[in-house]
Structure formats: C-alpha cells, structure tokens
C-alpha cells in the first residue's frame, strides 16, 4: 500500500482508502495509513465506528485527511449529517477500551474457529482473513455460483454476501461473517449439507 501511496502522491492522484475493518487487524497501527493521510494531500482514509461496536444502524464513521482536504470535503457536507443519537453514542463508545479489546479477542477466536472448519469442507476454497468475515470460493460442479448458493441458504434462514460484483472476483465468490458460536455452528451445518451434495 505504501508503494501505491507514493505513486499516487508522485502523480497527484487522490487515493481513498477504506479502513472500515481495520479495527479487527491485530497490529493495526502498522497497517493503517491514518498518519499518512493526515500529512499527505493525496490520501484520504475512511473509517467506520459501526463494525467493531456492531451498531450499523447508526451509520457512524469519519474521514482522516489533511486540513486542506477536510476543508474541501466540509464545503460539500450537508448540515447535521450525523444525527444526535449517533453523536452521543460516539462519545460513549470511543472511550470503552475494555469493550474494544473484548470484541477483538472474541472475533479473533470465532474467526479462527470458523476458518478452520470451512477449510475442511469439500468444494470450497477459503481465503485467510484479518476481519470479521471470510472470503470463500465455490468449487462445486452443480452449485457453481454464489447466487445459486444464496438461494439454497436463504431457505434455511442463512444470509451470505455474494461477492460477484466485487471487481476482480467472479460469480463463484462469497463471504460469510463470524458470529456467536451457535450461529457459526448453524452456518457450518447448512454449508456442509449443501456442499456435500
């Protein structure tokens, strides 16, 4: 990423980096480009507060950039873009270091468990992950697309993310999110039932 950053700065190209899931990365200080965004006019980092705290409904996040870029962004910002409830929540959650640590530990444990079990399944290729979701590729002859796979799983009340519209990925890619152990076991059981056919 640092090479990409340097190339962009050299050629005066803006680079917007989505670090929504960076809070799950073990050594995030070494991987994050927040410090670089604060001093490099061609980098903007987008952060989310909703992933780690599981408060997606609040739509809470922030941008890190140079003062010059923040001024430009602010000019296009509409008033009251973050509601008062989200602002109050942000003030409270940002101080809860114990919750952050506990959540990271929980997600690491469940992600490792889920990845290990997924790796043992037939007709599935699993990619390593540092976040709370795992990217998979279908290797099944009959169920060859994530769209078909979604349809099978939806009958059992399971939702997966079809990744066919992600640039560089095909129609056979999907991702699953780590949840509580019982939810993960239910997901694994459903996946196995379909993939073993």
C-alpha positions in Angstrom: 0.0 0.0 0.0 2.9 2.4 0.7 4.1 1.9 -2.8 0.6 2.8 -4.1 0.5 5.8 -1.9 3.9 7.0 -3.2 2.8 6.5 -6.8 -0.4 8.4 -6.2 1.3 11.3 -4.5 4.0 11.5 -7.2 1.4 11.6 -10.0 -1.0 13.8 -8.0 -3.8 11.2 -7.9 -6.2 11.1 -5.0 -6.3 7.8 -3.2 -9.2 7.0 -0.9 -8.6 4.1 1.5 -11.4 2.3 3.2 -10.3 1.2 6.7 -13.7 0.2 7.9 -12.5 -3.2 9.2 -9.0 -2.0 10.3 -10.1 -2.2 14.0 -10.1 -6.0 13.7 -6.5 -6.2 12.4 -4.1 -7.3 15.1 -1.3 -4.8 14.5 -3.5 -2.1 13.1 -1.0 0.7 13.9 1.5 -0.8 11.5 -1.1 -1.4 8.8 -3.2 1.7 9.0 -2.5 4.7 6.8 -4.2 7.2 9.0 -0.9 9.0 10.0 0.0 9.2 6.3 -3.5 10.7 5.4 -3.0 13.4 8.0 0.1 14.7 6.2 -0.3 13.7 2.5 -2.7 15.8 0.4 -3.4 12.9 -1.9 -4.6 10.4 0.6 -8.0 10.2 2.4 -8.8 7.4 4.9 -12.4 6.5 5.6 -13.1 4.9 9.0 -16.2 3.2 10.4 -17.2 3.0 14.0 -20.1 0.7 13.4 -18.2 -2.6 12.7 -16.3 -3.1 15.9 -19.3 -1.9 18.0 -22.0 -3.7 15.9 -24.1 -0.5 15.6 -24.6 -0.5 11.8 -28.0 1.3 12.2 -26.3 4.5 13.4 -24.2 4.9 10.2 -21.3 6.4 12.2 -17.9 7.0 10.7 -15.3 9.6 10.0 -12.6 10.8 7.5 -9.0 11.3 8.1 -7.2 13.8 5.8 -5.1 16.9 5.7 -6.7 20.2 6.9 -6.8 21.3 3.3 -8.7 18.2 2.2 -11.1 18.4 5.2 -12.0 22.0 4.3 -12.8 20.8 0.7 -14.9 17.9 2.0 -16.7 20.1 4.5 -17.8 22.5 1.7 -19.8 19.7 0.2 -21.2 18.4 3.5 -24.8 19.0 4.4 -25.7 20.2 7.9 -26.5 17.7 10.6 -25.0 14.8 8.6 -24.6 12.8 11.8 -27.8 12.6 14.0 -27.7 13.5 17.7 -28.1 9.9 18.8 -25.1 8.8 16.8 -23.1 11.7 18.2 -24.0 10.7 21.8 -23.1 7.1 21.1 -19.8 8.0 19.6 -18.8 10.0 22.7 -19.5 6.9 24.9 -18.2 4.1 22.7 -14.9 5.7 21.8 -13.9 5.6 25.5 -14.8 1.9 26.0 -11.4 0.3 25.6 -12.4 -2.8 27.5 -15.2 -3.5 25.1 -13.0 -3.0 22.1 -10.4 -5.4 23.5 -13.0 -8.0 24.4 -14.6 -7.7 20.9 -11.3 -8.1 19.1 -10.4 -11.2 21.2 -13.9 -12.7 20.6 -13.7 -12.1 16.8 -10.2 -13.5 16.6 -11.3 -16.7 18.3 -14.5 -17.1 16.4 -12.9 -16.2 13.0 -10.1 -18.8 13.6 -12.7 -21.4 14.6 -14.9 -20.7 11.5 -11.9 -20.6 9.1 -10.6 -23.9 10.4 -14.0 -25.6 9.9 -14.5 -24.0 6.5 -11.1 -25.2 5.3 -12.1 -28.8 6.0 -15.2 -28.6 3.7 -15.4 -30.1 0.3 -16.0 -28.0 -2.8 -14.8 -24.8 -1.1 -11.7 -22.7 -1.2 -11.2 -20.4 1.8 -9.0 -17.3 1.9 -7.2 -16.0 5.0 -8.9 -13.1 6.8 -8.0 -10.5 9.4 -11.5 -9.1 9.6 -14.8 -10.5 10.9 -15.7 -12.1 7.6 -14.1 -14.8 5.5 -14.0 -14.8 1.7 -14.7 -18.2 0.0 -14.8 -19.6 -3.5 -17.3 -22.3 -4.6 -15.7 -25.3 -6.3 -18.9 -27.2 -6.6 -19.9 -28.5 -10.0 -23.7 -28.3 -9.6 -23.8 -25.1 -7.4 -21.2 -23.1 -9.2 -22.4 -19.5 -8.4 -22.8 -17.6 -5.2 -26.3 -16.5 -6.4 -27.4 -20.2 -6.5 -25.7 -20.8 -3.2 -27.5 -17.8 -1.7 -30.9 -19.2 -2.8 -30.2 -22.6 -1.1 -29.1 -21.0 2.1 -31.9 -18.4 2.3 -34.4 -21.3 2.6 -32.6 -22.1 5.9 -32.6 -18.5 7.0 -28.9 -18.0 6.3 -27.6 -14.9 4.5 -24.2 -14.8 2.8 -22.7 -11.9 0.9 -22.5 -12.6 -2.9 -19.1 -11.1 -4.0 -19.7 -11.4 -7.8 -19.9 -7.6 -8.0 -16.5 -7.1 -6.4 -14.0 -6.0 -9.0 -11.6 -8.9 -9.7 -13.9 -11.6 -8.2 -16.1 -14.0 -10.2 -19.6 -15.2 -9.7 -18.3 -18.1 -7.6 -17.1 -15.9 -4.7 -19.0 -15.2 -1.5 -18.2 -14.2 2.1 -19.5 -15.2 5.5 -19.3 -13.3 8.7 -18.2 -14.6 12.1 -20.9 -14.5 14.7 -21.5 -16.2 18.0 -20.5 -19.8 18.3 -24.1 -21.2 17.9 -24.7 -19.1 14.8 -21.3 -20.2 13.4 -22.2 -23.9 14.0 -25.6 -23.4 12.3 -23.9 -21.8 9.3 -21.3 -24.6 9.1 -24.0 -27.2 9.2 -26.0 -25.6 6.4 -23.0 -25.1 4.3 -21.9 -28.7 4.7 -25.3 -30.1 3.9 -25.3 -28.2 0.6 -21.6 -28.6 -0.4 -21.6 -32.4 0.3 -24.4 -33.0 -2.3 
